[in-house]
Amino acid sequence: ADNFVNARTMGHAEHVCEQLRAHCEGMQLPLESCGDDTSLVRRSLVCGYFLNAASKLPDGMYRCLANSQTVALHPSSILFNKKPDTVLYNELVRTSKLYIREVSMIEMPWLTELAPVFYSGADT
């Protein structure tokens, strides 16, 4: 673990990649890289995990938009020092306080565009 990469996590990522490839091939979709533009991948995450969105508060903490809980980015997150305005998280962890982990940076307008039934323009 000299490179700080978790082998189990990488194995899981590889499995997910294989599943996505199989689905794309099954639907006869072209397999092509998004290059440096990750917005399509992040937008697709919003479609599935829109309930796990959080917005940054003035003190650097985050407010979960679905339930108004105050949470912090987990210190192991690559975004910990960047503190983006809006994030999507996959895991909520309680230790000394509530942390969100497996975080992706998203854009607030994506929520109203991709999950309009749950997010109205007035709420976000």
Backbone as JSON, one array per atom type, in Angstrom:
{
  "sequence": "ADNFVNARTMGHAEHVCEQLRAHCEGMQLPLESCGDDTSLVRRSLVCGYFLNAASKLPDGMYRCLANSQTVALHPSSILFNKKPDTVLYNELVRTSKLYIREVSMIEMPWLTELAPVFYSGADT",
  "N": [[0.83, -1.2, 0.0], [2.01, 1.19, -0.67], [1.35, 3.22, -2.39], [-0.98, 4.21, -1.43], [-3.42, 3.25, -2.36], [-6.39, 1.54, -2.06], [-6.72, -1.82, -2.33], [-9.01, -3.43, -2.26], [-11.07, -1.59, -2.76], [-10.33, -0.76, -5.31], [-10.7, -3.17, -6.66], [-13.46, -3.39, -6.46], [-14.2, -1.15, -7.97], [-13.26, -1.97, -10.46], [-14.97, -4.13, -10.93], [-17.44, -2.8, -11.12], [-16.91, -1.3, -13.4], [-16.68, -3.37, -15.3], [-19.33, -4.28, -15.25], [-20.7, -2.02, -16.23], [-19.57, -1.86, -18.79], [-20.55, -4.26, -19.91], [-23.32, -3.72, -19.88], [-23.44, -1.51, -21.62], [-22.46, -2.68, -23.99], [-24.48, -4.57, -24.36], [-26.6, -2.89, -24.96], [-25.74, -1.9, -27.26], [-24.22, 0.46, -27.25], [-21.73, 2.91, -27.95], [-18.38, 2.5, -26.75], [-16.58, 4.82, -25.21], [-14.19, 7.15, -23.99], [-14.7, 9.78, -21.62], [-12.76, 11.55, -21.38], [-11.27, 14.44, -20.1], [-13.6, 15.63, -19.31], [-15.7, 15.15, -16.93], [-18.31, 15.63, -16.38], [-20.59, 14.34, -17.46], [-20.56, 11.81, -16.25], [-20.74, 12.56, -13.55], [-23.23, 13.83, -13.6], [-24.85, 11.64, -14.17], [-24.56, 10.27, -11.78], [-25.94, 12.01, -10.1], [-28.54, 11.56, -10.98], [-29.12, 9.07, -9.84], [-28.44, 9.31, -7.13], [-29.59, 11.58, -6.01], [-30.8, 12.18, -3.58], [-28.71, 12.28, -1.85], [-27.37, 14.71, -1.77], [-25.47, 17.59, -0.8], [-24.95, 20.87, 0.46], [-22.51, 23.46, 0.81], [-21.94, 25.18, 3.82], [-21.49, 28.47, 5.33], [-19.51, 28.13, 7.31], [-17.93, 26.09, 6.39], [-18.82, 23.54, 6.85], [-21.31, 21.12, 5.81], [-24.7, 20.99, 4.57], [-27.08, 18.55, 4.41], [-29.28, 18.21, 1.79], [-31.66, 16.78, 1.65], [-32.49, 16.18, 4.25], [-31.64, 18.13, 5.99], [-29.52, 17.71, 7.78], [-26.48, 18.52, 9.42], [-23.26, 18.05, 8.26], [-19.84, 16.89, 7.82], [-17.14, 16.93, 5.46], [-15.38, 13.93, 5.04], [-12.12, 13.49, 6.39], [-10.46, 11.86, 4.81], [-11.27, 12.28, 2.24], [-10.68, 13.23, -1.12], [-11.56, 15.7, -1.79], [-11.48, 17.13, 0.53], [-9.83, 19.36, 1.25], [-10.56, 21.1, -0.73], [-13.28, 21.81, -0.63], [-15.87, 22.01, -2.23], [-18.8, 23.8, -3.47], [-21.22, 22.34, -3.77], [-21.99, 18.96, -3.21], [-22.16, 15.41, -3.84], [-22.76, 12.54, -2.03], [-21.84, 9.18, -1.08], [-21.77, 7.75, 1.22], [-22.61, 7.97, 4.64], [-21.12, 8.57, 7.67], [-20.86, 8.01, 11.12], [-18.86, 9.18, 13.61], [-17.04, 10.85, 15.83], [-18.45, 12.96, 14.92], [-20.85, 13.6, 12.28], [-19.89, 12.41, 9.17], [-19.44, 12.74, 5.63], [-18.66, 10.52, 3.01], [-16.91, 9.23, 0.09], [-17.28, 11.18, -2.03], [-18.5, 13.35, -4.58], [-18.05, 16.19, -6.65], [-20.65, 18.32, -7.59], [-22.98, 20.27, -9.57], [-25.25, 22.7, -8.44], [-27.57, 23.46, -10.08], [-27.99, 21.08, -11.5], [-29.48, 19.44, -9.85], [-32.13, 20.46, -9.79], [-32.68, 20.19, -12.46], [-32.33, 17.41, -13.02], [-33.67, 16.02, -11.03], [-36.39, 17.04, -10.7], [-38.84, 16.62, -9.43], [-38.26, 16.22, -6.77], [-36.54, 18.35, -6.07], [-37.25, 21.66, -6.06], [-36.9, 24.85, -7.66], [-36.99, 26.78, -5.66], [-36.19, 25.52, -3.35], [-33.48, 24.87, -3.52]],
  "CA": [[0.0, 0.0, 0.0], [2.89, 2.36, -0.73], [0.72, 4.28, -3.17], [-2.2, 4.58, -0.7], [-4.6, 2.79, -3.09], [-7.0, 0.41, -1.4], [-6.9, -2.89, -3.32], [-10.42, -3.86, -2.24], [-11.84, -0.55, -3.43], [-10.0, -0.84, -6.74], [-11.37, -4.36, -7.18], [-14.88, -3.05, -6.59], [-14.3, -0.24, -9.12], [-13.08, -2.77, -11.67], [-16.21, -4.9, -11.11], [-18.46, -1.86, -11.61], [-16.53, -1.0, -14.78], [-17.06, -4.53, -16.11], [-20.8, -4.28, -15.36], [-21.08, -0.93, -17.14], [-19.17, -2.26, -20.14], [-21.49, -5.28, -20.36], [-24.6, -3.06, -20.15], [-23.28, -0.7, -22.83], [-22.38, -3.6, -25.12], [-25.81, -5.15, -24.51], [-27.47, -1.89, -25.58], [-25.01, -1.49, -28.47], [-23.74, 1.83, -27.1], [-20.28, 2.97, -28.17], [-17.54, 2.63, -25.57], [-15.6, 5.88, -25.43], [-13.82, 7.88, -22.78], [-15.16, 11.16, -21.5], [-11.57, 12.4, -21.3], [-11.21, 15.29, -18.9], [-14.94, 16.14, -19.0], [-16.39, 14.16, -16.09], [-19.65, 16.1, -16.03], [-21.62, 13.34, -17.8], [-20.54, 10.78, -15.2], [-21.26, 13.16, -12.32], [-24.66, 14.05, -13.8], [-25.52, 10.35, -14.03], [-24.61, 9.99, -10.34], [-27.03, 12.82, -9.55], [-29.82, 10.89, -11.29], [-29.36, 7.96, -8.92], [-28.16, 9.62, -5.73], [-29.98, 12.97, -5.75], [-31.13, 12.37, -2.16], [-27.46, 12.39, -1.1], [-26.72, 15.98, -2.1], [-25.22, 18.47, 0.33], [-24.39, 22.16, 0.06], [-21.57, 24.01, 1.77], [-22.36, 26.26, 4.7], [-20.43, 29.47, 5.48], [-18.43, 27.68, 8.2], [-17.2, 24.98, 5.77], [-19.58, 22.3, 7.02], [-22.29, 20.91, 4.73], [-26.08, 20.69, 4.95], [-27.72, 17.58, 3.53], [-30.47, 18.88, 1.27], [-32.86, 15.97, 1.84], [-32.96, 16.12, 5.65], [-31.07, 19.29, 6.7], [-28.47, 17.35, 8.73], [-25.18, 19.16, 9.23], [-22.23, 17.02, 8.14], [-18.52, 17.36, 7.4], [-16.43, 16.05, 4.54], [-14.45, 13.06, 5.74], [-10.74, 13.92, 6.14], [-9.82, 11.04, 3.78], [-11.79, 12.65, 0.93], [-9.79, 14.03, -1.97], [-12.13, 17.04, -1.83], [-11.48, 17.68, 1.89], [-9.23, 20.7, 1.27], [-11.14, 21.93, -1.8], [-14.58, 22.27, -0.15], [-16.75, 22.5, -3.29], [-20.07, 24.35, -3.0], [-22.25, 21.31, -3.74], [-21.42, 17.62, -3.38], [-23.0, 14.23, -3.76], [-22.01, 11.56, -1.24], [-22.35, 7.81, -1.13], [-21.78, 7.14, 2.55], [-22.69, 8.82, 5.82], [-20.42, 7.85, 8.74], [-20.91, 8.7, 12.4], [-17.8, 8.92, 14.59], [-17.23, 11.95, 16.78], [-19.49, 13.76, 14.28], [-21.31, 13.0, 11.04], [-19.04, 12.66, 8.02], [-19.83, 12.18, 4.35], [-17.52, 9.94, 2.31], [-17.13, 8.9, -1.32], [-17.91, 12.44, -2.42], [-18.27, 13.9, -5.92], [-18.47, 17.58, -6.81], [-21.73, 18.49, -8.56], [-23.49, 21.63, -9.73], [-26.59, 22.84, -7.86], [-28.65, 23.41, -11.08], [-28.25, 19.71, -11.94], [-30.5, 18.85, -8.99], [-33.47, 20.85, -10.26], [-32.84, 19.67, -13.82], [-32.35, 15.95, -13.09], [-34.61, 15.5, -10.03], [-37.29, 18.17, -10.5], [-39.95, 16.3, -8.52], [-37.78, 16.36, -5.4], [-35.94, 19.68, -5.88], [-37.82, 22.79, -6.79], [-35.96, 25.96, -7.69], [-37.04, 27.56, -4.41], [-35.58, 24.78, -2.25], [-32.04, 24.66, -3.68]],
  "C": [[0.86, 1.25, 0.0], [2.26, 3.53, -1.48], [-0.62, 4.72, -2.59], [-3.48, 4.23, -1.47], [-5.12, 1.53, -2.39], [-7.35, -0.65, -2.44], [-8.35, -3.35, -3.39], [-11.31, -2.86, -2.99], [-11.58, -0.57, -4.93], [-10.65, -2.06, -7.39], [-12.85, -4.11, -7.4], [-15.08, -2.13, -7.8], [-14.16, -1.0, -10.43], [-14.34, -3.59, -11.97], [-17.32, -4.0, -11.66], [-18.18, -1.51, -13.07], [-16.93, -2.14, -15.72], [-18.58, -4.59, -16.3], [-21.27, -3.21, -16.35], [-20.75, -1.28, -18.58], [-20.18, -3.27, -20.71], [-22.85, -4.66, -20.7], [-24.53, -2.26, -21.45], [-23.23, -1.59, -24.08], [-23.75, -4.23, -25.4], [-26.79, -4.2, -25.17], [-26.85, -1.32, -26.85], [-24.64, -0.01, -28.43], [-22.24, 1.84, -27.34], [-19.53, 3.14, -26.84], [-16.48, 3.68, -25.88], [-15.38, 6.64, -24.14], [-14.43, 9.27, -22.79], [-13.97, 12.11, -21.42], [-11.55, 13.17, -19.99], [-12.57, 15.82, -18.48], [-15.73, 15.08, -18.24], [-17.83, 14.55, -15.79], [-20.74, 15.08, -16.37], [-21.7, 12.24, -16.74], [-21.13, 11.34, -13.91], [-22.76, 13.43, -12.42], [-25.43, 12.73, -13.66], [-25.59, 9.94, -12.56], [-25.74, 10.77, -9.67], [-28.38, 12.15, -9.81], [-30.13, 9.78, -10.29], [-29.24, 8.3, -7.45], [-28.58, 11.03, -5.34], [-30.36, 13.22, -4.29], [-29.89, 12.55, -1.3], [-26.68, 13.64, -1.48], [-26.56, 16.82, -0.84], [-24.6, 19.77, -0.18], [-23.56, 22.74, 1.2], [-22.18, 25.17, 2.54], [-21.22, 27.26, 4.85], [-19.25, 29.01, 6.36], [-17.63, 26.51, 7.63], [-17.83, 23.62, 5.99], [-20.56, 22.21, 5.85], [-23.66, 20.62, 5.32], [-26.64, 19.72, 3.93], [-29.05, 18.18, 3.08], [-31.75, 18.1, 1.53], [-33.39, 16.03, 3.26], [-32.39, 17.21, 6.54], [-30.06, 18.93, 7.78], [-27.2, 18.12, 8.4], [-24.12, 18.08, 9.29], [-20.92, 17.68, 7.73], [-17.97, 16.4, 6.36], [-15.46, 15.2, 5.34], [-13.02, 13.48, 5.4], [-10.02, 13.09, 5.08], [-10.27, 11.4, 2.37], [-10.79, 13.49, 0.17], [-10.28, 15.48, -2.06], [-12.08, 17.76, -0.48], [-10.93, 19.11, 1.93], [-9.8, 21.63, 0.21], [-12.48, 22.53, -1.4], [-15.46, 22.85, -1.26], [-18.1, 22.95, -2.74], [-21.16, 23.29, -2.85], [-21.61, 19.96, -4.01], [-22.53, 16.58, -3.35], [-22.18, 13.19, -3.01], [-22.65, 10.19, -1.35], [-22.5, 7.21, 0.25], [-21.8, 8.21, 3.64], [-22.14, 8.03, 6.99], [-20.5, 8.67, 10.02], [-19.73, 8.24, 13.26], [-18.0, 9.97, 15.67], [-18.25, 12.95, 16.24], [-19.89, 13.05, 13.0], [-20.4, 13.41, 9.89], [-19.69, 12.09, 6.77], [-18.57, 11.72, 3.63], [-17.92, 9.57, 0.89], [-17.92, 10.03, -1.98], [-17.53, 12.83, -3.84], [-18.78, 15.33, -5.96], [-19.56, 17.63, -7.88], [-22.1, 19.96, -8.63], [-24.93, 21.68, -9.21], [-27.71, 22.8, -8.91], [-28.95, 22.0, -11.58], [-29.36, 19.07, -11.12], [-31.91, 19.19, -9.47], [-33.73, 20.32, -11.66], [-33.09, 18.16, -13.83], [-33.28, 15.29, -12.07], [-35.64, 16.57, -9.7], [-38.45, 17.89, -9.55], [-39.52, 16.51, -7.07], [-37.23, 17.75, -5.11], [-36.65, 20.71, -6.72], [-36.8, 23.91, -6.75], [-35.89, 26.75, -6.4], [-36.29, 26.84, -3.29], [-34.07, 24.67, -2.34], [-31.3, 25.94, -3.86]]
}
